[in-house]
Amino acid sequence: MTISATRRTALLGMGALSLVSLGETTAAARVRRRPNIVFILADDMGYADVACYGRTDVRTPAIDSLARDGIQLLQGYANSAVCSATRTALMTGRYQYRLPIGLEEPLAGSSGNVGLPPEHPTLPSMLRASGYRTALIGKWHLGELPDFGPLKSGYEEFFGFRGGALDYFSHKGARDQDDLWRQDQKIEMPGYFTNLVGQQAVDFIDRSAALDRPFFLSMHFNAPHWPWEGPHDSAEARRIAGTGLRHLDGGSRKTYLEMIEAMDAEVDRVLKTLARHGIREDTVVVFTSDNGGERFADTWPFSGQKTELLEGGLRVPSLISWPNGLPRGQQNDQVSITMDWVATLLSAAGVAPDPAYQLDAIDLLPILRGAELQRRTLYWRYKANHQRAVRDGNLKYFKILNNTFLFDVVADPLERANLKTRQPEDFARLEAMWKDWNSTMLPEQDKTFTESVQGKDQADHFGSGPAIKTADPGD
């Protein structure tokens, strides 16, 4: 992507113009002009599971419109190959391994008092302190009451569920418990959960648009996470009632696509609501996923899936649209990761991060506006099967059990050609880099949830039969 110096200067100025109109210099005017933010997170969506990333058998016009009206990142990563760890990074802007909750693989609710510490600054808490209204609608999965919850970590409003999976119709979790909440109270509300997320999001936007304050809306779908139930599959919900949402015989490609298209319809409803209030141009909208896809996902051109540190388990769709602040209709090859959204959105809002909790993320805004791409070094680890990975430039070090690899993930996105004997110096360098980085993180737990489960079929827990069976019913 190349942009002329004149064009680049103009784009860099767009953010300031969106904050303060000509002639306005007061602090109140600057606050009024700060962008609204809608952060849309899918659950277990593969890199190519939307049409603009290559899937040809799905219709996602609303999500695709974010690419048309914004920027499509082609090298976007998740902070982890599972849910809670990535969500920790999304809240904090830091590697999840700096906090005990980030060591849970995944957070299963069985290992005691673990959650996102309320005292830790988060994206919503920092925005809220600067004057933003904040709401989470959808999935939390970062710790249970009474010690942890969205309202303790920066959100003023919460509608959704606290666990890792939810039946779309009964609203029961993986342990057959009712798990639909408004604020800190359990509620009952009929409806397909994807539709409820859209309804509640529209309600929040309607109420917020009447106020002279910007808002931050986290819209965290559970789609297309199992159980695989489309909008017309209430019979499937009744069939698996009482089973902990396990249905190894459930789902199909058709159902999976219906789940994605139902989510796209709710994204469309939100975008139309922003337009109806005349605030779409001044709203940052982000769409991404918490990790790579699972049973029916399309992860092409990568191999691997959820729970694996191969590219298919980590690469995710990453879209950002801000009509008054960013160019439109561009693709960008910047290597990015989930936690970068924290630094980027704080920058868009004109909010400085807490200096006591240094971010590991980078602000993507200058790059999205035409600055040079930055070389990134990103790190991952996953206790199950002793997986390790680091990407530096185009090279990736990967270890699983006692097997080690060096890949060029740009030339070889399928990770087939092991270059470690051809490029031994690069292999040794990246391996040493990972060890140095790892020494700065919290030590791994002795056991993952998977390893601690006794006498249970992990495929049954996971809801599918992945190549590496490492997750639990709550993820």
N, C-alpha and C positions, 0 to 999 in steps of 0.2 A: 504494500500500500504506500503510494507516494502522494504527497500533497505539496503544492507550491508554497513558498514562504508567505506570499500574500494571503493565500487561502488559509494557511495554518494560523496566521495572526488573527484573521477574522474569526476562525473557529474558537481560538483561545479566548476571544473577547465575548463570545456568546454567553458563557457562564455568568460573567459579571453583568451583562445586560439583562439576563433573566432574573438576577437578584434585585437589581435596582433600576427602575425605569429612568429615563433621562430627566434630570432635574430633581430627583428624589435623593436626598442625602442623609436622612434621619435613620437612626437605628431601627425605629419601628417600621419604616419602609423596607429596610433590608430584610427584616424578619418576615414581613408579609410576602416578599417575593421569593423566599426560599422555596425550593421545589417540594411538592408532595412526593412520597415514595411508596410504590406498591411492589413488594417483593414476593414473587410467585415461585413456590418450591414444589416440584413434583417428587414423588416417592418411588424409588427403584425404576426410574425411566432410563432406557438405553440411549446412547449418544445419537443414534439415528432414528429415534422413535417419533420424530415430528417430520413433516414433509420437507421443511427447509433444510434439514440435515440429511435427507436422502430417502426416507421411507416412502415408498410409492403406493402402498395400500392403505394409507391413513389420510384423513382430511383434517387438517389443523389450521384453518385460515386465520384464526385470531392469533395464535402463537406465531405463525409465519409472518403476520403483519408487523410484529416487533422487529423482525429482521429487515423487512421492507422500510419501516419507519425508523430504524435504528441501526445497531451494529451487531453482527453475528461473530462471536468469538469461535474460532475453529480449533483452538488448543486449550479448551477449558477443562480443568480437573476438579474432582471432588477431593476434599481433605482426607476422606477415608472411603473404603469400599463397603462400609456399613453406616447405619443411620445416626445413632447418638453421637458418635465421634465427629462426624461432619457437622452436625447441628451445634456441637460445642464450639467448633471453629467459626461457624457462621455467627454465633452470638458474640464471640470474644475477639475475633480478628487475630487469633493466635493459634499456634499448633495445639491441638487438643491434648497432646501428651503432657502438657504443662499442668493439667488438672486431673484429679483422680477419676472424674467421670469420663474423661477422654480415654482412659485405659480400659473401660468396660467394652467388651467386644461380643455382642452389643449389650446395652443396658437392659438387663432382664428383670430387674426388680427383685432379684434373689440374693443379692450380695450386700444387703444392709443399706446403711444410710448414705447413699451416693446420689449426687445430683449437681446441678450447676449452682455454685455458691451465690447466694443473694448479694453478698458484698462485692462480687466481681463486677466491674463495669461491663456493660453489654452495649451492642448497637442500639437497642431500644432505650436503654436507660440513659445513654449519653444524648440521644436525640430528644428524649423527653425532658431532660434537664435543660435543654436549650430552647424549649417551647413547643416541641412537636407533640401532637396527640398520637398515641401508640396503641395498636391492637394486634393480637395474634388470633387468627381464625384458622383452625385446623389442628395439626398435629404438634404436640409439645415434645414428649419423650426425653426429657432432661431431668427427671427426678420427680418424686411423688410428694404429696402433702404429708405431714404439715410443714416439712422443712424446705421444700422446693416447689417452684411453680412459676408460670408466666407472670403473675402479678407481683412476684417477689424479685423479678429480674428485668423490670423496666416497662412491662406492658400495663397500660391502664385498663384494657378490656381483653377478655379471653372468651372465645367460644370454640369448643372443639373437644379433643380427647387427649389424655395424658400418656397413654401407653404407646406401644410400637405398631399395633395393628388394630383395625376396627372393622366389624362387619358393617357393610354399607347400608343395611336396612335395619337390623336390630340394634346397632350401635353398641354391641358388646365387644369386649376386648378378647385377647388371646387366652385369658384365664376365665372366660365366660362371665366376666363381671360387666355391669353397666358402666360405660365410660364416656358419656356425653355430658359436658359441663358448660355452664355459663358462669363466668367468674370462678368462684371456688365452690359452687353448688352444683350437684348433679341434677340434670334435668331430663325430661322425656320430650321428644319432638319427632313426629313422623317425617319420613322422607329419605331419599337417597342422599347419602352424605355429601357426595360431590356437589349436588344441587344446593344443599344447605350451606356449604361453604360459600358458594356464589351469592346466595340470598343474604347471608350475614355480611359479606363484604360490601355489597351494594348498600345495605342499611347503614354501615359505618361510614361509607363515603357520603351518602346523602346527609347524614347528621353533621359530618365534618365540614362539608362544603358550605354550610350555613355559618360557620365560625371563621373568625379572622386569625386562624392558626394553621400552619402546615400540618400534615399528618403522615405517619409512617404505618403502613398496613402490611403485616406479614400474612400472606395467604398461602398456608401450607397444606396442600392437598394430601390425602393418603393415596390417591390414584397415581399410577396403576399398580400399587402394592396389592398382594393377595389379601383376603380371599378374592378370587377373580369373579366379580359380579358386575355385570353391566346394569344400566338403568332399569331394565325389565326382568332382572334375575332375582326377584324376591323369593321365588320358589327355591332357589339355591341356598339362600340365607336360611330358610326354614329347614332345608335338608341337613345342613351342617350345624344347626343349633345344638349346643351342648358338646361340641367336639373340639372346642378351642380353636375354631376357624380352620381346622386342618381338612383339606380336601385334595389329597394327592391325585385324585381322579378328576379334579375340577379344572375349569377354564378351557379356553381354546384361543386360537389367534383371533377369531372373530370377536370373542368377548373382550379380549385385551384391547383391541382397536376401539370397541364401543366405549370402554372405560376412558381411553385417551380422548376420544372425540367428545365425550360428555364433559371432561375437564376443559377442553378447548371452548366449548359452548359457554362455560362459566367465565373463562377469561374474556370472551367476547362481551359478555354481559357487563363485566367490570369496565372494560375499555369504553363501551357505549355510555356507561354511567359517568365516567370522567368527562367524556365529550359533552354529554347533556348538561353538565354543570359548567362547561367552558374552561375546564382545568386540565384537559389532556396534554396540551402543549407544555404546561409547567409541571408535569408529573413524570418522574423517573419510574419506569417499569422494567423490572428485571424478571427473567424466567430462567430457571435452571433446575437441576435435580440433585438429590442428596448423595447419590452414588450411581454406579452403573446398573444396567438392567438385569432382570432375572429371567424366569422361564420362557416367556414369549417375546422378550425384548429383542430389538435389532441393535446390535453394537457395532455393525460394520462401519469402517474397515478394520476393526480391532478384534482380537481374541480375548477370551476371558469374560467374566461377568461379576456380579455382586459377590463380595467376600474375597475376591482375588485382586492382587496388586498388579495384574496384567492390565493393559490399557482399557480393555472392555469393562473392567470393574471400577475404573477411575475416571474415564472420560465421560463428560456430561454435556448436554446442550447448554449453551450460555449466551443469552440474548439480553441486550439492554437498549431501551429506547427512551430518549428525552428530547422531544422535538425542539425545544427552545435552548437546549444545552449541548447537543451532540449532532454530528452529521447523520445523514440518513442513507440507508441502502448500502452499507459497506460491510465487507468481511475483514476480519483482523486476525493475524497470526500470533498475537501476543500469547505466550504461555501464561495462564492464570490459574488460580485455585480458589476454592470457596471463600476462604478467609479474606481474599482481596476485596470482596464486596463490602466488608466493613470499612476499610480504609477509603474505598471509592465513594460510598454513600455518605460517610461523614464529611468527606471533602465537598461533595455536591451540596450538602447542607450548610457548609461553612462552620463545622464543628470540629474542634481539636480533640484527638483521642486523649484519654487519661494518661499523663506522663508516668504514672506509677506502674502502668501495665503496658509495656512497650509492645506495639503490634509487630507481628511477623509478616503482615500483609503489606502490599504496595497499593498505592492509589493509581488506578488505571486511567483516570480521566485525561491526564496529559497525553497518554498513548492513544486513547480513543479519539483525541482531537488532532492527532497527526504527528506527535513526537516519535522519536526513534523507538523501535521495539527494545525491550530490556531482556538481557540474558537472565534466565531464572535458574535457580537451583532449588528443587523441591524434594521433600523427604516424606517417606511413609514407613510405617511398620504395622504388622498385623500378627498378633501372637499365634493364632491358629496356623499350623503348618510352618511356623517360624518364617513368615514372609517379611522381606525387607525390600525397599526400593528407593532409588534416588534418580531424579532426572536433572542433568546438567547440560544445558544447550540441547543438542539433538540426541545425546546419549543417555541411556538408562541402564543402571545397575539393578538387577533383580535377583533375589535369593528366595528359594522356597525349599524347606527342609535343608538338605545338604547340597542342593543343586544351585549353581550360580551362573549368571548370564550377563552379557553386555549386548544391548540392542541399540541400533539407530532407529528410533521410533518415528522419524520423519521418512527415511528411505524405506523402512521395513515396519509399517504400523501393525502388522500381524504378529510381530515379535517371533520370527521364525529363524533368523540367522544369528547364531550366537557368535559374537565377535571377540570373546574374551581371549582367545589364543592369538587372534590376528592383531588385536590392539591391547596387549597386556599392560602397557603403561596406563592407558585410560581405565582399564578395568581396576587396576590397583589403586589408582587415584580416586575413583568414585567409591570404591569399597572403604577406603580410609576416610573419605569425606562423610560417609554415612556413620561410621563409628564415632567420629569426632562430634557430629551433630547429636547422635543418640546419647552421648555422655552428658549432654546439657538438658535432657528431658527426664521426666520421672521414670524410674525403672519399671519394666513390665511387671504385671502381676504374675504370680506363680502359675495360675491357671486361668484360662478363659472360661466363660460360662459353658461353652461347648464341652471343654475337657472335664468340667465338674459335674455335668449331668450324668447320672448313673442309671443304666438300664433303660435308656430311651433311644428311640431311633431318630438320629439327627435329621434324616430326610423328612421324617414326619414333622419334626419341629420346624424345619425351614419352610415347608409347604411345597417343596419341589425337590429335584435331585441334582444339585449343582455338582460341578467337577470337584469342588472342595466344599465339603459339608461342614459349615462352621457357624451357622447362625441359629437363633432361637425363635420361639413363636412370637416374641415381642418385637422383633426387628423387621 
